């Protein structure tokens, strides 16, 4: 992982090895993250893809196809007290692309007032896979974290 590159887009990023997590840190992270991060690179990629197959593929099938073909590594990253999975994928031209997936939300956590209007597949994505998943350079390509969503009519 090129942390210097990531730092251009993510404030104070720090890669964290699973063995270095404190007990309070572990309590903040989903069990499936801890499970996936417990192995070598091939294990991490395979376990993350299994999770995507179940919760991401149904609503982001093109993204899932791209991830399956291009995912090279997954690591645990912290930035300003928040936890993320950092995805490194190979771009079509051969370079690296980096994506962040936020820690899943709980239904009684910080959800928008319009949460009940979300389709069930999208709420499952946010509660079981990631609270936002996006390209770090442009904060694009995937769903935003819930705290960054707003209703268009609310800004008029």
N, CA and C of each residue as an Amber inpcrd file, in Angstrom:
protein
   468
   0.8500000  -1.1800000   0.0000000   0.0000000   0.0000000   0.0000000
   0.8920000   1.2390000   0.0000000   0.5570000   2.1880000  -0.8230000
   1.3190000   3.4230000  -0.9280000   0.6800000   4.4800000  -0.0280000
   1.0800000   4.4820000   1.2410000   0.4750000   5.3920000   2.2110000
   0.7650000   6.8500000   1.8760000   1.8910000   7.1060000   1.2440000
   2.2130000   8.4810000   0.8290000   1.1870000   8.9810000  -0.1840000
   0.8200000   8.1380000  -1.1150000  -0.2110000   8.5030000  -2.0970000
  -1.5630000   8.6910000  -1.4060000  -1.9160000   7.7630000  -0.5390000
  -3.1900000   7.8290000   0.1770000  -3.2780000   9.1220000   0.9840000
  -2.1670000   9.5410000   1.5860000  -2.1430000  10.7500000   2.4280000
  -2.4550000  12.0170000   1.6350000  -2.3490000  11.9740000   0.3270000
  -2.7150000  13.1310000  -0.4920000  -4.2290000  13.3700000  -0.4580000
  -4.9960000  12.3340000  -0.1210000  -6.4530000  12.4150000  -0.1840000
  -7.1610000  12.1230000   1.1320000  -6.4620000  11.4870000   2.0570000
  -7.0460000  11.0860000   3.3340000  -6.2410000  11.7350000   4.4510000
  -6.9180000  12.4220000   5.3530000  -6.2350000  13.1230000   6.4470000
  -5.6250000  12.1370000   7.4390000  -4.3640000  12.3330000   7.7350000
  -3.6380000  11.5680000   8.7600000  -3.9080000  10.0650000   8.6950000
  -3.6770000   9.4450000   7.5310000  -3.9500000   8.0160000   7.4350000
  -2.8910000   7.1890000   8.1640000  -3.3380000   6.1000000   8.7470000
  -2.4070000   5.1860000   9.4060000  -2.8740000   3.7650000   9.1380000
  -1.9800000   2.9570000   8.5730000  -2.2920000   1.5470000   8.3770000
  -2.0760000   0.8330000   9.7000000  -2.9940000  -0.0530000  10.0570000
  -2.9290000  -0.7470000  11.3350000  -2.9690000  -2.2530000  11.0720000
  -2.0050000  -2.9540000  11.6370000  -1.9900000  -4.4100000  11.5450000
  -2.9510000  -4.9670000  12.5890000  -3.6120000  -6.0370000  12.2580000
  -4.6010000  -6.6080000  13.1650000  -3.9880000  -7.0010000  14.5060000
  -2.7510000  -7.4640000  14.4990000  -2.0930000  -7.8600000  15.7460000
  -1.7830000  -6.6770000  16.6490000  -1.8030000  -5.4700000  16.0970000
  -1.5060000  -4.2720000  16.8760000  -2.7630000  -3.6140000  17.4520000
  -3.9280000  -4.1610000  17.1660000  -5.1760000  -3.5830000  17.6590000
  -5.3160000  -3.8090000  19.1620000  -5.7640000  -2.7980000  19.8490000
  -6.0710000  -2.9320000  21.2620000  -7.4540000  -3.5660000  21.3970000
  -7.7910000  -4.0090000  22.5710000  -9.1150000  -4.5770000  22.8040000
 -10.2190000  -3.5550000  22.5190000 -10.0760000  -2.2850000  22.9640000
 -11.1030000  -1.2930000  22.6020000 -11.2190000  -1.0770000  21.0870000
 -10.0880000  -1.1150000  20.3790000 -10.1290000  -0.9940000  18.9190000
 -10.9070000  -2.1590000  18.3140000 -10.6140000  -3.3530000  18.7600000
 -11.2840000  -4.5480000  18.2380000 -12.7930000  -4.4760000  18.4410000
 -13.2180000  -3.9010000  19.5490000 -14.6570000  -3.7880000  19.8300000
 -15.3510000  -2.8350000  18.8640000 -14.6040000  -1.9130000  18.2930000
 -15.1850000  -0.9580000  17.3420000 -15.3490000  -1.5420000  15.9430000
 -14.6570000  -2.6310000  15.6770000 -14.6240000  -3.1740000  14.3230000
 -15.5690000  -4.3570000  14.1650000 -16.1650000  -4.4790000  12.9870000
 -17.0460000  -5.6290000  12.7320000 -16.2510000  -6.9400000  12.7660000
 -16.8950000  -7.9770000  13.2360000 -16.2550000  -9.2940000  13.2970000
 -15.7450000  -9.7440000  11.9300000 -16.5260000  -9.4660000  10.8790000
 -16.0920000  -9.9250000   9.5590000 -14.8340000  -9.1850000   9.0830000
 -14.6070000  -7.9570000   9.5400000 -13.3480000  -7.2770000   9.2230000
 -12.1990000  -7.9830000   9.9240000 -12.3700000  -8.2600000  11.1980000
 -11.3120000  -8.9250000  11.9660000 -10.9900000 -10.2830000  11.3530000
 -12.0090000 -11.0090000  10.9510000 -11.8200000 -12.3150000  10.3180000
 -11.0470000 -12.1690000   9.0040000 -11.4730000 -11.2550000   8.1640000
 -10.8320000 -11.0800000   6.8540000  -9.3880000 -10.6090000   6.9850000
  -9.1250000  -9.7650000   7.9610000  -7.7800000  -9.1970000   8.1040000
  -6.8110000 -10.1370000   8.8160000  -7.2890000 -11.2860000   9.2810000
  -6.4530000 -12.2050000  10.0500000  -5.5090000 -13.0390000   9.1890000
  -5.6440000 -12.9710000   7.8840000  -4.8120000 -13.8100000   7.0240000
  -3.8490000 -13.0150000   6.1620000  -3.2050000 -13.7330000   5.2580000
  -2.2860000 -13.0860000   4.3230000  -3.0830000 -12.3500000   3.2430000
  -2.3870000 -11.7440000   2.3060000  -3.0480000 -10.9350000   1.2860000
  -4.0990000 -11.7240000   0.4980000  -3.7660000 -12.9240000   0.0650000
  -4.7230000 -13.7320000  -0.7000000  -5.9770000 -14.0210000   0.1410000
  -5.7940000 -14.3090000   1.4200000  -6.9210000 -14.5550000   2.3280000
  -7.7890000 -13.3070000   2.4500000  -7.1350000 -12.1480000   2.6810000
  -7.8870000 -10.8970000   2.8460000  -8.7350000 -10.6050000   1.6230000
  -8.1380000 -10.7240000   0.4560000  -8.8630000 -10.4630000  -0.7900000
 -10.0340000 -11.4260000  -0.9350000  -9.8020000 -12.7060000  -0.7230000
 -10.8520000 -13.7080000  -0.8790000 -12.0000000 -13.4690000   0.1060000
 -11.6840000 -13.1650000   1.3450000 -12.7220000 -12.9640000   2.3530000
 -13.5390000 -11.6980000   2.0940000 -12.8740000 -10.6450000   1.6490000
 -13.5900000  -9.4110000   1.3260000 -14.4920000  -9.6330000   0.1100000
 -14.0080000 -10.3570000  -0.8700000 -14.8380000 -10.6400000  -2.0460000
 -16.0540000 -11.4860000  -1.6880000 -15.9130000 -12.4100000  -0.7440000
 -17.0750000 -13.1910000  -0.2910000 -18.1480000 -12.2610000   0.2780000
 -17.7110000 -11.3150000   1.0700000 -18.6580000 -10.3790000   1.6930000
 -19.3190000  -9.5130000   0.6180000 -18.5170000  -9.0370000  -0.3510000
 -19.0640000  -8.2440000  -1.4520000 -20.0670000  -9.0590000  -2.2560000
 -19.7760000 -10.3310000  -2.4630000 -20.6800000 -11.1730000  -3.2290000
 -22.0650000 -11.2030000  -2.5960000 -22.0980000 -11.2230000  -1.2880000
 -23.3840000 -11.3360000  -0.5920000 -24.1040000  -9.9890000  -0.4320000
 -23.3790000  -8.9230000  -0.1180000 -24.0300000  -7.6510000   0.1920000
 -23.7900000  -6.5450000  -0.8410000 -22.7320000  -6.6340000  -1.6350000
 -22.4360000  -5.5860000  -2.5990000 -22.8840000  -5.9030000  -4.0080000
 -22.6970000  -7.1580000  -4.4150000 -23.0170000  -7.5340000  -5.7870000
 -24.4700000  -7.2750000  -6.1490000 -25.4180000  -7.5720000  -5.2670000
 -26.8120000  -7.3780000  -5.6970000 -27.1610000  -5.9430000  -6.0860000
 -26.5180000  -4.9470000  -5.4850000 -26.8820000  -3.5700000  -5.8090000
 -25.8050000  -2.8380000  -6.6040000 -24.6080000  -3.3790000  -6.6340000
 -23.4970000  -2.7360000  -7.3520000 -22.7990000  -3.7910000  -8.2070000
 -23.5430000  -4.4150000  -9.0960000 -23.0080000  -5.5590000  -9.8410000
 -21.8170000  -5.1940000 -10.7170000 -21.8360000  -4.0420000 -11.3730000
 -20.6950000  -3.6410000 -12.1990000 -19.4730000  -3.3870000 -11.3300000
 -19.6800000  -2.7480000 -10.1900000 -18.5830000  -2.4960000  -9.2610000
 -18.0250000  -3.8210000  -8.7450000 -18.9070000  -4.7370000  -8.4120000
 -18.4750000  -6.0520000  -7.9340000 -17.6230000  -6.7590000  -8.9920000
 -18.0450000  -6.7000000 -10.2420000 -17.2850000  -7.3220000 -11.3220000
 -15.8880000  -6.7070000 -11.4120000 -15.8130000  -5.3880000 -11.2980000
 -14.5120000  -4.6970000 -11.3450000 -13.6540000  -5.0810000 -10.1540000
 -14.2310000  -5.0850000  -8.9640000 -13.4770000  -5.4490000  -7.7670000
 -12.9350000  -6.8680000  -7.8890000 -13.7720000  -7.7770000  -8.3390000
 -13.3620000  -9.1710000  -8.4790000 -12.1640000  -9.3020000  -9.4170000
 -12.1550000  -8.5260000 -10.4930000 -11.0800000  -8.6110000 -11.4770000
  -9.8220000  -7.8520000 -11.0700000  -9.9590000  -6.8080000 -10.2450000
  -8.8280000  -5.8990000 -10.0380000  -8.3240000  -5.7580000  -8.6010000
  -9.0200000  -6.3610000  -7.6250000  -8.6040000  -6.1980000  -6.2300000
  -7.2760000  -6.9100000  -5.9860000  -6.3210000  -6.1570000  -5.4390000
  -4.9730000  -6.6700000  -5.1790000  -4.7320000  -6.8640000  -3.6850000
  -5.2560000  -5.9540000  -2.8730000  -5.0150000  -6.0400000  -1.4360000
  -6.0730000  -5.2420000  -0.6840000  -6.2220000  -5.5760000   0.5920000
  -7.1180000  -4.8810000   1.5000000  -6.3670000  -4.7140000   2.8150000
  -6.4700000  -3.5240000   3.3870000  -5.7900000  -3.2550000   4.6560000
  -6.6930000  -2.4300000   5.5540000  -6.3820000  -2.4430000   6.8370000
  -7.1120000  -1.6490000   7.8140000  -6.4490000  -0.2890000   7.9250000
  -7.2560000   0.7600000   7.8460000  -6.7410000   2.1200000   7.9010000
  -7.5510000   2.9140000   8.9070000  -6.8800000   3.7780000   9.6340000
  -7.5730000   4.7020000  10.5200000  -7.2150000   6.1210000  10.0950000
  -8.1780000   7.0080000  10.2360000  -7.9910000   8.4190000   9.9070000
  -8.8840000   9.2300000  10.8280000  -8.2610000  10.0800000  11.6220000
  -9.0080000  10.9530000  12.5400000 -10.0350000  10.1940000  13.3770000
  -9.6200000   9.0530000  13.9090000 -10.4840000   8.2860000  14.7910000
 -11.5210000   7.4150000  14.1120000 -11.5360000   7.3930000  12.8040000
 -12.4810000   6.5570000  12.0640000 -11.7340000   5.3770000  11.4540000
 -12.4370000   4.2640000  11.3100000 -11.8700000   3.0410000  10.7370000
 -12.4020000   2.8060000   9.3310000 -11.5070000   2.3170000   8.4740000
 -11.8510000   2.0200000   7.0860000 -11.1270000   0.7600000   6.6350000
 -11.6740000   0.1090000   5.6130000 -10.9050000  -0.8550000   4.8550000
 -10.3790000  -0.0940000   3.6470000  -9.0950000  -0.2010000   3.4200000
  -8.4570000   0.4270000   2.2630000  -8.2720000  -0.6540000   1.2050000
  -8.8610000  -0.4240000   0.0460000  -8.7840000  -1.3560000  -1.0730000
  -7.7460000  -0.8440000  -2.0650000  -6.8380000  -1.7220000  -2.4790000
  -5.9070000  -1.3690000  -3.5580000  -6.2740000  -2.2280000  -4.7580000
  -6.5670000  -1.5570000  -5.8560000  -6.9300000  -2.2490000  -7.0850000
  -6.0140000  -1.7990000  -8.2060000  -5.8620000  -2.6540000  -9.1840000
  -5.0500000  -2.3330000 -10.3430000  -5.9240000  -1.6380000 -11.3810000
  -5.4680000  -0.4740000 -11.8360000  -6.1870000   0.2700000 -12.8710000
  -5.9590000  -0.3840000 -14.2260000  -6.7940000  -0.0430000 -15.1810000
  -6.6710000  -0.5980000 -16.5330000  -5.2950000  -0.3210000 -17.1180000
  -4.7240000   0.8450000 -16.8080000  -3.4080000   1.2060000 -17.3240000
  -2.2450000   0.6210000 -16.5330000  -2.5520000  -0.1100000 -15.4680000
  -1.5000000  -0.7540000 -14.6940000  -1.1510000  -0.0920000 -13.3740000
  -1.5980000   1.1260000 -13.1520000  -1.3170000   1.7960000 -11.8830000
  -2.2560000   1.3090000 -10.7930000  -2.1200000   1.9010000  -9.6190000
  -2.9760000   1.5380000  -8.4970000  -4.1130000   2.5330000  -8.3150000
  -5.2630000   2.0170000  -7.9050000  -6.4090000   2.8270000  -7.5160000
  -6.7100000   2.4520000  -6.0690000  -7.1030000   3.4370000  -5.2600000
  -7.4060000   3.1790000  -3.8650000  -8.8450000   3.5950000  -3.5510000
  -9.5130000   2.7330000  -2.8200000 -10.8870000   2.9740000  -2.3960000
 -10.9730000   2.7850000  -0.8930000 -11.8700000   3.5480000  -0.2670000
 -12.1230000   3.4040000   1.1650000 -13.5360000   2.8860000   1.3770000
 -13.6510000   1.9480000   2.2960000 -14.9490000   1.4650000   2.7330000
 -15.0780000   1.7310000   4.2190000 -16.0770000   2.5110000   4.5980000
 -16.2690000   2.8600000   5.9970000 -16.8370000   1.7200000   6.8220000
 -16.6680000   1.8330000   8.1180000 -17.1930000   0.8410000   9.0600000
 -18.7140000   0.8370000   8.9450000 -19.3280000  -0.3490000   8.8220000
 -20.7950000  -0.4080000   8.6930000 -21.4970000   0.2800000   9.8570000
 -22.6740000   0.7950000   9.5860000 -23.4710000   1.4570000  10.6200000
 -24.3990000   0.4420000  11.2610000 -24.8910000   0.8040000  12.4220000
 -25.9400000   0.0020000  13.0410000 -27.2410000   0.7610000  12.8320000
 -28.3330000   0.0580000  12.8100000 -29.6170000   0.7020000  12.5360000
 -29.9990000   1.7110000  13.6090000 -29.4550000   1.5670000  14.8230000
 -29.7310000   2.5820000  15.8470000 -28.5680000   3.5580000  15.9500000
 -27.6700000   3.5240000  14.9880000 -26.5420000   4.4480000  14.9660000
 -26.8990000   5.7360000  14.2530000 -25.9170000   6.3550000  13.6640000
 -26.0760000   7.6440000  13.0090000 -26.6460000   7.4560000  11.5990000
 -27.9600000   7.3540000  11.5010000 -28.6000000   7.1640000  10.1990000
 -29.4350000   8.3990000   9.8690000 -29.5610000   8.7060000   8.5870000
 -30.3480000   9.8880000   8.2120000 -31.8380000   9.6860000   8.4760000
 -32.5460000  10.7780000   8.5550000 -33.9900000  10.7280000   8.8140000
 -34.7300000   9.9690000   7.7200000 -34.1730000   9.9240000   6.5260000
 -34.8400000   9.2530000   5.4020000 -34.4380000   7.7790000   5.2800000
 -33.7450000   7.2570000   6.2960000 -33.2650000   5.8720000   6.2770000
 -34.3790000   4.8970000   5.9150000 -35.5760000   5.1140000   6.4550000
 -36.6940000   4.1960000   6.2080000 -37.1500000   4.2050000   4.7470000
 -36.7030000   5.1790000   3.9510000 -37.0370000   5.2270000   2.5310000
 -36.0230000   4.4700000   1.6720000 -34.8900000   4.0980000   2.2490000
 -33.8630000   3.3810000   1.4950000 -34.3930000   1.9970000   1.1170000
 -34.0510000   1.5150000  -0.0580000 -34.3880000   0.1280000  -0.3940000
 -33.6580000  -0.8170000   0.5600000 -34.2380000  -1.9690000   0.8190000
 -33.6500000  -2.9380000   1.7550000 -32.2320000  -3.3270000   1.3400000
 -31.9870000  -3.4700000   0.0460000 -30.6440000  -3.8600000  -0.4080000
 -29.6100000  -2.7950000  -0.0480000 -30.0010000  -1.5320000  -0.1100000
 -29.0630000  -0.4570000   0.2290000 -28.8220000  -0.3830000   1.7340000
 -29.8590000  -0.5780000   2.5280000 -29.6430000  -0.5750000   3.9860000
 -28.7640000  -1.7510000   4.3870000 -28.9260000  -2.8970000   3.7260000
 -28.0460000  -4.0440000   4.0210000 -26.6020000  -3.7190000   3.6520000
 -26.3830000  -3.0190000   2.5430000 -25.0320000  -2.6170000   2.1560000
 -24.4010000  -1.7750000   3.2690000 -25.1340000  -0.7700000   3.7430000
 -24.6100000   0.1420000   4.7660000 -24.4540000  -0.5190000   6.1360000
 -25.2970000  -1.4900000   6.4600000 -25.2210000  -2.1060000   7.7850000
 -24.3690000  -3.3750000   7.8230000 -24.0970000  -3.9790000   6.6650000
 -23.3420000  -5.2250000   6.6480000 -22.0390000  -5.1720000   5.8580000
 -21.8630000  -4.1650000   5.0220000 -20.6300000  -4.1060000   4.2230000
 -19.8590000  -2.8320000   4.5390000 -20.3610000  -1.6910000   4.1010000
 -19.6390000  -0.4350000   4.3220000 -20.5760000   0.7540000   4.4540000
 -20.2020000   1.6810000   5.3060000 -20.8630000   2.9920000   5.3580000
 -20.1080000   3.8770000   4.3750000 -20.4610000   3.7410000   3.1280000
 -19.7880000   4.4420000   2.0470000 -18.6330000   3.6180000   1.5140000
 -18.4490000   3.6710000   0.2150000 -17.3280000   2.9910000  -0.4470000
 -17.0170000   3.8060000  -1.6820000 -15.8120000   4.3870000  -1.7440000
 -15.5470000   5.3530000  -2.8030000 -14.0610000   5.4500000  -3.1150000
 -13.7840000   5.9600000  -4.3170000 -12.4260000   6.2410000  -4.7670000
 -11.8750000   7.3870000  -3.9270000 -10.6760000   7.2380000  -3.3670000
 -10.1640000   8.2630000  -2.4520000  -9.8610000   9.5820000  -3.1500000
  -9.4600000   9.5260000  -4.4080000  -9.0580000  10.7570000  -5.0930000
 -10.2260000  11.7090000  -5.3180000 -11.3710000  11.1840000  -5.7100000
 -12.4860000  12.0640000  -6.0280000 -13.7070000  11.8700000  -5.1570000
 -13.6030000  10.9310000  -4.2060000 -14.7590000  10.5710000  -3.3730000
 -15.9570000  10.2780000  -4.2850000 -15.6730000   9.4610000  -5.2970000
 -16.6700000   9.1350000  -6.3130000 -16.7420000   7.6280000  -6.5180000
 -17.5580000   7.2130000  -7.4310000 -17.7010000   5.8640000  -7.9500000
 -18.6050000   4.9800000  -7.0990000 -18.7860000   5.2680000  -5.8380000
 -19.6390000   4.4260000  -5.0070000 -20.5110000   5.2650000  -4.0940000
 -21.2660000   4.5900000  -3.2350000 -22.1370000   5.3240000  -2.3140000
 -21.3370000   6.0880000  -1.2610000 -21.7920000   7.2800000  -0.9540000
 -21.1340000   8.1190000   0.0530000 -21.4460000   7.6410000   1.4620000
 -20.6000000   8.0150000   2.4240000 -20.9570000   7.7500000   3.8220000
 -22.2690000   8.4640000   4.1500000 -23.0450000   7.8860000   5.0390000
 -24.3570000   8.4470000   5.3680000 -24.2780000   9.8880000   5.8480000
 -23.2360000  10.2350000   6.6080000 -23.1340000  11.5980000   7.1400000
 -22.9560000  12.6420000   6.0360000 -22.5920000  12.2140000   4.8360000
 -22.3910000  13.1440000   3.7250000 -23.5910000  13.2150000   2.7930000
 -24.6230000  12.4560000   3.0760000 -25.8240000  12.4960000   2.2460000
 -26.7250000  13.6320000   2.6790000 -27.4500000  14.1490000   1.7280000
 -28.4440000  15.1760000   2.0260000 -29.5340000  15.0980000   0.9720000
 -30.6790000  15.5680000   1.3320000 -31.7880000  15.6320000   0.3750000
 -31.6110000  16.8870000  -0.4600000 -31.7900000  16.7770000  -1.7300000
 -31.6510000  17.9340000  -2.6240000 -32.6320000  19.0160000  -2.2320000
 -33.8570000  18.6700000  -1.8670000 -34.8310000  19.6850000  -1.5080000
 -34.4650000  20.4090000  -0.2090000 -33.5760000  19.8240000   0.5840000
 -33.1400000  20.4690000   1.8270000 -32.1550000  21.6030000   1.5720000
 -31.5810000  21.6400000   0.3730000 -30.5990000  22.6980000   0.0840000
 -31.2150000  23.8420000  -0.6960000 -32.4940000  23.8100000  -0.9530000
 -33.1450000  24.8950000  -1.6940000 -33.6460000  25.9670000  -0.7660000
